[in-house]
């Protein structure tokens, strides 16, 4: 099973959870302080809400595709690299309250995309992986200088 992931920056996690619960008629699959995710079956979507007062509410934090296995992540990395796209492979990375294997690639506008699988839930808070270039915030997306040939990425998810 694959599904698109949309991670949004929000200023009020409680109001956002209330709104998206009503919009998609489903409660969050995971809820932590400043963080929630919804596993929506119709349409197939992983909606992630990240409370961050340093980001504009409603902006995209990151995009992704959740896949079922590490083999699918590896196959995606091989396919993307063979297509000439710069990638960053991360294995057993704690992010968004989960241990994940993932590959990152930037879209033409610098938007960070991840193809990932969740290995297990963990209690590591969202945003403890990489610092923002300005040092003001931390996030899960890799810095643009760490993604092979890809450039122009927003350094923070």
Secondary structure by P-SEA (a helix, b strand, c coil): cbbbbbbbbbccaaaaaaaaaaacccccccccccbbbbbccccccbbbbbbccccccccccbbbbbbccaaaaaaaaaaaaaabbbbbbbcccccccccccbbbbbccccbbbbbcccccccccccccccccccccccccccccccccccccccccc
